[in-house]
């Protein structure tokens, strides 16, 4: 029995897999723990796995392996991953960010390694990239990326058939690239005006007084002001995608995350327009597509780590 764990800035999802297929069993989801001591998230994950075992009537000790797809960035402490996620750890950007803790990092791998014999932790977009290459829209593609537009913005990158990870497993944190001189958009990492601070789901409500879902609904219903805001979000997000394409020469980008997935028919052509006609030698032949695994990409991302 294997545990599939998906940790995001908004929610944590846990399911079990028997190791003989793609079935995700006893799935449960909760808001991400952000209060108390900085091991609260790890304790939440272990409790949720044990509750899933209880639902299936299996002994918790039968779950020997855990695949953890998690929002980053990561820092390595004594060889174990801790999270320095700006959407989880309130001590990074300080109290102006509004998170209910002063954590600089959240413990993760060390507590899980005490519970499970095998633990593999990867950046959630790297894990999603693996899942999309195995079962989704990136099968057979050696030069590709997975991009999430959700609570935050992140990417998983693959060039020449090799997934890029970097010194601490943080390759792909393109949400923190600077794309604007905007001086009122504070990212949880402390940057002002980076991609995530401007277009991420948690940034939209801070900047415009309406959550991303409401803003998208208004735009699609013909509200001119909302449509103008969304067009500007797509211009900035498209700039980030363009930067990935020209830097890495990828042939396909798979797009996921709640903001994109729930509004993909409206957003996809607007994002595609930001690539067309710009430096054709580099952008021609690159396509933007919805994630083949759709809204389940996070669950299958965790499974890909232990499949």
Secondary structure, 3 states (H helix, E strand, C coil): CEEEEEECCCEEEEEEECCCCCCCEEEEEEECCCCCCCCHHHHHHHHHHHHHHHHHCCCHHHCCEEEEEECCCEEEECCEEEECCCCCCCCCCCHHHCCCCCCCCEECHHHHHHHCCEEEEEEHHHHHHHHHHHHCCCCCCCCEEEEEECCCEEEEEEECCEECCCCCCCCCCHHHCECCCCCCCECCCCCECEHHHHHCHHHHHHHHCCCHHHHHHHHHCCCHHHHHHHHHHHHHHHHHHHHHHHHHCCCEEEEECHHHHCCHHHHHHHHHHHHCCCCHHHHCCCEEEECCCHHHHHHHHHHHCCC
